[in-house]
Each structure stands twice: as structure tokens, then as C-alpha cells.
Amino acid sequence: MTISIILSIILLGAAFVLFFYTADKYTASLIKTTALVIYGVVAIGALVNIIVQALSF
């Protein structure tokens, strides 16, 4: 495993934790929607990075 994959896994986990924390804590608002979109994009980016790096081995 390279450092990039390890960091992507950590980032993916943090994005999931923050996603569900934000979804549970805040009521429906623009801030909640924006935060959920950002966490979702970060999680998807980290997952794509993991897959691309795994396929390159």
C-alpha cells in the first residue's frame, strides 16, 4: 500500500463520519445541504483515487 492509498482511505472515512454527523445534527438548511454535497464529492473523489491506484498495481 502506498501512502496515497492510506491517506485516501482516511479521507474517505472522515468524509463518511462528517456526512452522517452533519445529517443528524443540523436541520434542513442551505448550510446542511452544502456541507453534505461537499462531503459527498470528497468521498467520491477519495474512492475514485483508491480504485485507480488499486488498478495500477
PyMOL Python script that loads the backbone (N, CA, C, O; Angstrom):
from pymol import cmd

cmd.read_pdbstr("""\
ATOM      1  N   MET A   1       0.828  -1.177   0.000  1.00  0.00           N
ATOM      2  CA  MET A   1       0.000   0.000   0.000  1.00  0.00           C
ATOM      3  C   MET A   1       0.879   1.248   0.000  1.00  0.00           C
ATOM      4  O   MET A   1       1.851   1.349   0.749  1.00  0.00           O
ATOM      5  N   THR A   2       0.526   2.152  -0.822  1.00  0.00           N
ATOM      6  CA  THR A   2       1.277   3.401  -0.837  1.00  0.00           C
ATOM      7  C   THR A   2       0.649   4.392   0.138  1.00  0.00           C
ATOM      8  O   THR A   2      -0.464   4.198   0.625  1.00  0.00           O
ATOM      9  N   ILE A   3       1.379   5.431   0.398  1.00  0.00           N
ATOM     10  CA  ILE A   3       0.884   6.473   1.308  1.00  0.00           C
ATOM     11  C   ILE A   3      -0.383   7.116   0.754  1.00  0.00           C
ATOM     12  O   ILE A   3      -1.282   7.471   1.517  1.00  0.00           O
ATOM     13  N   SER A   4      -0.459   7.266  -0.556  1.00  0.00           N
ATOM     14  CA  SER A   4      -1.628   7.901  -1.169  1.00  0.00           C
ATOM     15  C   SER A   4      -2.897   7.089  -0.909  1.00  0.00           C
ATOM     16  O   SER A   4      -3.949   7.665  -0.628  1.00  0.00           O
ATOM     17  N   ILE A   5      -2.814   5.788  -0.996  1.00  0.00           N
ATOM     18  CA  ILE A   5      -3.992   4.951  -0.739  1.00  0.00           C
ATOM     19  C   ILE A   5      -4.390   5.033   0.729  1.00  0.00           C
ATOM     20  O   ILE A   5      -5.576   5.119   1.046  1.00  0.00           O
ATOM     21  N   ILE A   6      -3.414   5.007   1.620  1.00  0.00           N
ATOM     22  CA  ILE A   6      -3.711   5.092   3.050  1.00  0.00           C
ATOM     23  C   ILE A   6      -4.379   6.429   3.376  1.00  0.00           C
ATOM     24  O   ILE A   6      -5.364   6.470   4.113  1.00  0.00           O
ATOM     25  N   LEU A   7      -3.846   7.514   2.829  1.00  0.00           N
ATOM     26  CA  LEU A   7      -4.442   8.825   3.077  1.00  0.00           C
ATOM     27  C   LEU A   7      -5.840   8.935   2.462  1.00  0.00           C
ATOM     28  O   LEU A   7      -6.719   9.581   3.033  1.00  0.00           O
ATOM     29  N   SER A   8      -6.045   8.316   1.316  1.00  0.00           N
ATOM     30  CA  SER A   8      -7.374   8.334   0.696  1.00  0.00           C
ATOM     31  C   SER A   8      -8.381   7.555   1.535  1.00  0.00           C
ATOM     32  O   SER A   8      -9.542   7.953   1.635  1.00  0.00           O
ATOM     33  N   ILE A   9      -7.954   6.461   2.131  1.00  0.00           N
ATOM     34  CA  ILE A   9      -8.844   5.689   2.997  1.00  0.00           C
ATOM     35  C   ILE A   9      -9.214   6.499   4.235  1.00  0.00           C
ATOM     36  O   ILE A   9     -10.368   6.492   4.662  1.00  0.00           O
ATOM     37  N   ILE A  10      -8.241   7.194   4.808  1.00  0.00           N
ATOM     38  CA  ILE A  10      -8.518   8.045   5.967  1.00  0.00           C
ATOM     39  C   ILE A  10      -9.481   9.177   5.589  1.00  0.00           C
ATOM     40  O   ILE A  10     -10.415   9.477   6.332  1.00  0.00           O
ATOM     41  N   LEU A  11      -9.246   9.798   4.433  1.00  0.00           N
ATOM     42  CA  LEU A  11     -10.115  10.869   3.960  1.00  0.00           C
ATOM     43  C   LEU A  11     -11.528  10.360   3.691  1.00  0.00           C
ATOM     44  O   LEU A  11     -12.503  11.045   3.998  1.00  0.00           O
ATOM     45  N   LEU A  12     -11.642   9.173   3.125  1.00  0.00           N
ATOM     46  CA  LEU A  12     -12.955   8.584   2.867  1.00  0.00           C
ATOM     47  C   LEU A  12     -13.701   8.338   4.173  1.00  0.00           C
ATOM     48  O   LEU A  12     -14.892   8.635   4.275  1.00  0.00           O
ATOM     49  N   GLY A  13     -13.013   7.801   5.161  1.00  0.00           N
ATOM     50  CA  GLY A  13     -13.639   7.573   6.463  1.00  0.00           C
ATOM     51  C   GLY A  13     -14.074   8.865   7.127  1.00  0.00           C
ATOM     52  O   GLY A  13     -15.167   8.939   7.689  1.00  0.00           O
ATOM     53  N   ALA A  14     -13.227   9.884   7.067  1.00  0.00           N
ATOM     54  CA  ALA A  14     -13.571  11.170   7.671  1.00  0.00           C
ATOM     55  C   ALA A  14     -14.774  11.793   6.968  1.00  0.00           C
ATOM     56  O   ALA A  14     -15.638  12.380   7.618  1.00  0.00           O
ATOM     57  N   ALA A  15     -14.833  11.667   5.647  1.00  0.00           N
ATOM     58  CA  ALA A  15     -15.963  12.229   4.903  1.00  0.00           C
ATOM     59  C   ALA A  15     -17.267  11.537   5.289  1.00  0.00           C
ATOM     60  O   ALA A  15     -18.298  12.194   5.434  1.00  0.00           O
ATOM     61  N   PHE A  16     -17.226  10.205   5.456  1.00  0.00           N
ATOM     62  CA  PHE A  16     -18.436   9.485   5.871  1.00  0.00           C
ATOM     63  C   PHE A  16     -18.874   9.888   7.274  1.00  0.00           C
ATOM     64  O   PHE A  16     -20.062  10.104   7.517  1.00  0.00           O
ATOM     65  N   VAL A  17     -17.920   9.990   8.199  1.00  0.00           N
ATOM     66  CA  VAL A  17     -18.261  10.377   9.569  1.00  0.00           C
ATOM     67  C   VAL A  17     -18.863  11.776   9.590  1.00  0.00           C
ATOM     68  O   VAL A  17     -19.900  11.995  10.215  1.00  0.00           O
ATOM     69  N   LEU A  18     -18.224  12.721   8.914  1.00  0.00           N
ATOM     70  CA  LEU A  18     -18.746  14.083   8.883  1.00  0.00           C
ATOM     71  C   LEU A  18     -20.089  14.163   8.167  1.00  0.00           C
ATOM     72  O   LEU A  18     -20.954  14.949   8.554  1.00  0.00           O
ATOM     73  N   PHE A  19     -20.268  13.347   7.114  1.00  0.00           N
ATOM     74  CA  PHE A  19     -21.530  13.337   6.382  1.00  0.00           C
ATOM     75  C   PHE A  19     -22.680  12.949   7.307  1.00  0.00           C
ATOM     76  O   PHE A  19     -23.691  13.648   7.373  1.00  0.00           O
ATOM     77  N   PHE A  20     -22.527  11.839   8.017  1.00  0.00           N
ATOM     78  CA  PHE A  20     -23.616  11.374   8.870  1.00  0.00           C
ATOM     79  C   PHE A  20     -23.776  12.231  10.120  1.00  0.00           C
ATOM     80  O   PHE A  20     -24.888  12.372  10.630  1.00  0.00           O
ATOM     81  N   TYR A  21     -22.680  12.807  10.622  1.00  0.00           N
ATOM     82  CA  TYR A  21     -22.777  13.730  11.754  1.00  0.00           C
ATOM     83  C   TYR A  21     -23.566  14.978  11.355  1.00  0.00           C
ATOM     84  O   TYR A  21     -24.442  15.427  12.095  1.00  0.00           O
ATOM     85  N   THR A  22     -23.256  15.527  10.198  1.00  0.00           N
ATOM     86  CA  THR A  22     -23.956  16.717   9.719  1.00  0.00           C
ATOM     87  C   THR A  22     -25.418  16.414   9.429  1.00  0.00           C
ATOM     88  O   THR A  22     -26.297  17.215   9.748  1.00  0.00           O
ATOM     89  N   ALA A  23     -25.681  15.260   8.824  1.00  0.00           N
ATOM     90  CA  ALA A  23     -27.061  14.894   8.507  1.00  0.00           C
ATOM     91  C   ALA A  23     -27.896  14.728   9.772  1.00  0.00           C
ATOM     92  O   ALA A  23     -29.093  15.019   9.767  1.00  0.00           O
ATOM     93  N   ASP A  24     -27.278  14.266  10.848  1.00  0.00           N
ATOM     94  CA  ASP A  24     -28.008  14.044  12.089  1.00  0.00           C
ATOM     95  C   ASP A  24     -28.152  15.322  12.915  1.00  0.00           C
ATOM     96  O   ASP A  24     -29.194  15.538  13.533  1.00  0.00           O
ATOM     97  N   LYS A  25     -27.139  16.158  12.934  1.00  0.00           N
ATOM     98  CA  LYS A  25     -27.109  17.298  13.850  1.00  0.00           C
ATOM     99  C   LYS A  25     -27.922  18.499  13.363  1.00  0.00           C
ATOM    100  O   LYS A  25     -28.618  19.133  14.156  1.00  0.00           O
ATOM    101  N   TYR A  26     -27.843  18.814  12.092  1.00  0.00           N
ATOM    102  CA  TYR A  26     -28.459  20.051  11.597  1.00  0.00           C
ATOM    103  C   TYR A  26     -29.804  19.786  10.948  1.00  0.00           C
ATOM    104  O   TYR A  26     -30.045  18.719  10.384  1.00  0.00           O
ATOM    105  N   THR A  27     -30.669  20.776  11.039  1.00  0.00           N
ATOM    106  CA  THR A  27     -31.952  20.697  10.349  1.00  0.00           C
ATOM    107  C   THR A  27     -31.743  21.099   8.889  1.00  0.00           C
ATOM    108  O   THR A  27     -30.658  21.540   8.509  1.00  0.00           O
ATOM    109  N   ALA A  28     -32.755  20.948   8.103  1.00  0.00           N
ATOM    110  CA  ALA A  28     -32.651  21.263   6.679  1.00  0.00           C
ATOM    111  C   ALA A  28     -32.372  22.750   6.489  1.00  0.00           C
ATOM    112  O   ALA A  28     -33.162  23.605   6.890  1.00  0.00           O
ATOM    113  N   SER A  29     -31.245  23.032   5.877  1.00  0.00           N
ATOM    114  CA  SER A  29     -30.879  24.419   5.590  1.00  0.00           C
ATOM    115  C   SER A  29     -29.872  24.411   4.452  1.00  0.00           C
ATOM    116  O   SER A  29     -29.433  23.356   3.993  1.00  0.00           O
ATOM    117  N   LEU A  30     -29.521  25.592   4.012  1.00  0.00           N
ATOM    118  CA  LEU A  30     -28.553  25.715   2.929  1.00  0.00           C
ATOM    119  C   LEU A  30     -27.175  25.226   3.374  1.00  0.00           C
ATOM    120  O   LEU A  30     -26.444  24.619   2.591  1.00  0.00           O
ATOM    121  N   ILE A  31     -26.826  25.491   4.630  1.00  0.00           N
ATOM    122  CA  ILE A  31     -25.520  25.071   5.142  1.00  0.00           C
ATOM    123  C   ILE A  31     -25.434  23.550   5.181  1.00  0.00           C
ATOM    124  O   ILE A  31     -24.416  22.972   4.798  1.00  0.00           O
ATOM    125  N   LYS A  32     -26.500  22.905   5.641  1.00  0.00           N
ATOM    126  CA  LYS A  32     -26.507  21.439   5.694  1.00  0.00           C
ATOM    127  C   LYS A  32     -26.403  20.850   4.299  1.00  0.00           C
ATOM    128  O   LYS A  32     -25.622  19.925   4.074  1.00  0.00           O
ATOM    129  N   THR A  33     -27.172  21.367   3.370  1.00  0.00           N
ATOM    130  CA  THR A  33     -27.144  20.853   2.001  1.00  0.00           C
ATOM    131  C   THR A  33     -25.770  21.035   1.378  1.00  0.00           C
ATOM    132  O   THR A  33     -25.247  20.120   0.743  1.00  0.00           O
ATOM    133  N   THR A  34     -25.188  22.203   1.555  1.00  0.00           N
ATOM    134  CA  THR A  34     -23.855  22.470   1.001  1.00  0.00           C
ATOM    135  C   THR A  34     -22.808  21.558   1.616  1.00  0.00           C
ATOM    136  O   THR A  34     -21.963  21.015   0.906  1.00  0.00           O
ATOM    137  N   ALA A  35     -22.859  21.387   2.935  1.00  0.00           N
ATOM    138  CA  ALA A  35     -21.896  20.523   3.608  1.00  0.00           C
ATOM    139  C   ALA A  35     -22.028  19.081   3.138  1.00  0.00           C
ATOM    140  O   ALA A  35     -21.019  18.412   2.912  1.00  0.00           O
ATOM    141  N   LEU A  36     -23.251  18.593   2.988  1.00  0.00           N
ATOM    142  CA  LEU A  36     -23.457  17.212   2.541  1.00  0.00           C
ATOM    143  C   LEU A  36     -22.952  17.009   1.118  1.00  0.00           C
ATOM    144  O   LEU A  36     -22.381  15.964   0.804  1.00  0.00           O
ATOM    145  N   VAL A  37     -23.159  17.998   0.264  1.00  0.00           N
ATOM    146  CA  VAL A  37     -22.657  17.896  -1.111  1.00  0.00           C
ATOM    147  C   VAL A  37     -21.129  17.869  -1.125  1.00  0.00           C
ATOM    148  O   VAL A  37     -20.525  17.074  -1.844  1.00  0.00           O
ATOM    149  N   ILE A  38     -20.514  18.732  -0.334  1.00  0.00           N
ATOM    150  CA  ILE A  38     -19.044  18.774  -0.293  1.00  0.00           C
ATOM    151  C   ILE A  38     -18.489  17.464   0.241  1.00  0.00           C
ATOM    152  O   ILE A  38     -17.544  16.918  -0.328  1.00  0.00           O
ATOM    153  N   TYR A  39     -19.066  16.945   1.335  1.00  0.00           N
ATOM    154  CA  TYR A  39     -18.590  15.670   1.886  1.00  0.00           C
ATOM    155  C   TYR A  39     -18.797  14.530   0.892  1.00  0.00           C
ATOM    156  O   TYR A  39     -17.956  13.638   0.786  1.00  0.00           O
ATOM    157  N   GLY A  40     -19.904  14.557   0.170  1.00  0.00           N
ATOM    158  CA  GLY A  40     -20.153  13.527  -0.840  1.00  0.00           C
ATOM    159  C   GLY A  40     -19.140  13.566  -1.972  1.00  0.00           C
ATOM    160  O   GLY A  40     -18.655  12.526  -2.418  1.00  0.00           O
ATOM    161  N   VAL A  41     -18.822  14.768  -2.434  1.00  0.00           N
ATOM    162  CA  VAL A  41     -17.835  14.921  -3.511  1.00  0.00           C
ATOM    163  C   VAL A  41     -16.449  14.480  -3.044  1.00  0.00           C
ATOM    164  O   VAL A  41     -15.718  13.830  -3.791  1.00  0.00           O
ATOM    165  N   VAL A  42     -16.089  14.829  -1.819  1.00  0.00           N
ATOM    166  CA  VAL A  42     -14.794  14.410  -1.276  1.00  0.00           C
ATOM    167  C   VAL A  42     -14.734  12.892  -1.156  1.00  0.00           C
ATOM    168  O   VAL A  42     -13.715  12.286  -1.489  1.00  0.00           O
ATOM    169  N   ALA A  43     -15.815  12.271  -0.684  1.00  0.00           N
ATOM    170  CA  ALA A  43     -15.847  10.815  -0.545  1.00  0.00           C
ATOM    171  C   ALA A  43     -15.751  10.128  -1.901  1.00  0.00           C
ATOM    172  O   ALA A  43     -15.034   9.137  -2.042  1.00  0.00           O
ATOM    173  N   ILE A  44     -16.458  10.636  -2.891  1.00  0.00           N
ATOM    174  CA  ILE A  44     -16.404  10.046  -4.227  1.00  0.00           C
ATOM    175  C   ILE A  44     -15.003  10.202  -4.815  1.00  0.00           C
ATOM    176  O   ILE A  44     -14.478   9.272  -5.427  1.00  0.00           O
ATOM    177  N   GLY A  45     -14.401  11.369  -4.632  1.00  0.00           N
ATOM    178  CA  GLY A  45     -13.037  11.589  -5.124  1.00  0.00           C
ATOM    179  C   GLY A  45     -12.031  10.656  -4.472  1.00  0.00           C
ATOM    180  O   GLY A  45     -11.153  10.115  -5.144  1.00  0.00           O
ATOM    181  N   ALA A  46     -12.156  10.469  -3.166  1.00  0.00           N
ATOM    182  CA  ALA A  46     -11.245   9.559  -2.463  1.00  0.00           C
ATOM    183  C   ALA A  46     -11.450   8.124  -2.938  1.00  0.00           C
ATOM    184  O   ALA A  46     -10.483   7.385  -3.120  1.00  0.00           O
ATOM    185  N   LEU A  47     -12.697   7.732  -3.136  1.00  0.00           N
ATOM    186  CA  LEU A  47     -12.980   6.373  -3.605  1.00  0.00           C
ATOM    187  C   LEU A  47     -12.448   6.146  -5.010  1.00  0.00           C
ATOM    188  O   LEU A  47     -11.895   5.085  -5.297  1.00  0.00           O
ATOM    189  N   VAL A  48     -12.603   7.113  -5.875  1.00  0.00           N
ATOM    190  CA  VAL A  48     -12.062   7.003  -7.237  1.00  0.00           C
ATOM    191  C   VAL A  48     -10.549   6.904  -7.197  1.00  0.00           C
ATOM    192  O   VAL A  48      -9.959   6.120  -7.940  1.00  0.00           O
ATOM    193  N   ASN A  49      -9.910   7.694  -6.332  1.00  0.00           N
ATOM    194  CA  ASN A  49      -8.455   7.646  -6.202  1.00  0.00           C
ATOM    195  C   ASN A  49      -8.000   6.272  -5.728  1.00  0.00           C
ATOM    196  O   ASN A  49      -7.006   5.747  -6.229  1.00  0.00           O
ATOM    197  N   ILE A  50      -8.708   5.685  -4.775  1.00  0.00           N
ATOM    198  CA  ILE A  50      -8.361   4.349  -4.288  1.00  0.00           C
ATOM    199  C   ILE A  50      -8.486   3.324  -5.398  1.00  0.00           C
ATOM    200  O   ILE A  50      -7.606   2.479  -5.564  1.00  0.00           O
ATOM    201  N   ILE A  51      -9.565   3.387  -6.159  1.00  0.00           N
ATOM    202  CA  ILE A  51      -9.787   2.411  -7.234  1.00  0.00           C
ATOM    203  C   ILE A  51      -8.731   2.547  -8.321  1.00  0.00           C
ATOM    204  O   ILE A  51      -8.188   1.543  -8.784  1.00  0.00           O
ATOM    205  N   VAL A  52      -8.434   3.769  -8.731  1.00  0.00           N
ATOM    206  CA  VAL A  52      -7.430   3.984  -9.782  1.00  0.00           C
ATOM    207  C   VAL A  52      -6.064   3.491  -9.323  1.00  0.00           C
ATOM    208  O   VAL A  52      -5.349   2.843 -10.088  1.00  0.00           O
ATOM    209  N   GLN A  53      -5.700   3.791  -8.089  1.00  0.00           N
ATOM    210  CA  GLN A  53      -4.404   3.356  -7.592  1.00  0.00           C
ATOM    211  C   GLN A  53      -4.354   1.831  -7.431  1.00  0.00           C
ATOM    212  O   GLN A  53      -3.313   1.221  -7.674  1.00  0.00           O
ATOM    213  N   ALA A  54      -5.463   1.216  -7.025  1.00  0.00           N
ATOM    214  CA  ALA A  54      -5.502  -0.237  -6.871  1.00  0.00           C
ATOM    215  C   ALA A  54      -5.374  -0.931  -8.219  1.00  0.00           C
ATOM    216  O   ALA A  54      -4.730  -1.975  -8.322  1.00  0.00           O
ATOM    217  N   LEU A  55      -5.986  -0.356  -9.256  1.00  0.00           N
ATOM    218  CA  LEU A  55      -5.905  -0.949 -10.585  1.00  0.00           C
ATOM    219  C   LEU A  55      -4.539  -0.755 -11.238  1.00  0.00           C
ATOM    220  O   LEU A  55      -4.189  -1.489 -12.163  1.00  0.00           O
ATOM    221  N   SER A  56      -3.776   0.208 -10.777  1.00  0.00           N
ATOM    222  CA  SER A  56      -2.472   0.467 -11.388  1.00  0.00           C
ATOM    223  C   SER A  56      -1.387  -0.457 -10.864  1.00  0.00           C
ATOM    224  O   SER A  56      -0.278  -0.462 -11.399  1.00  0.00           O
ATOM    225  N   PHE A  57      -1.679  -1.244  -9.823  1.00  0.00           N
ATOM    226  CA  PHE A  57      -0.668  -2.173  -9.304  1.00  0.00           C
ATOM    227  C   PHE A  57      -0.490  -3.353 -10.205  1.00  0.00           C
ATOM    228  O   PHE A  57       0.322  -4.232  -9.917  1.00  0.00           O
TER     229      PHE A  57
END
""", "prot")
cmd.dss("prot")
cmd.show_as("cartoon", "prot")
cmd.util.cbc("prot")
cmd.orient("prot")
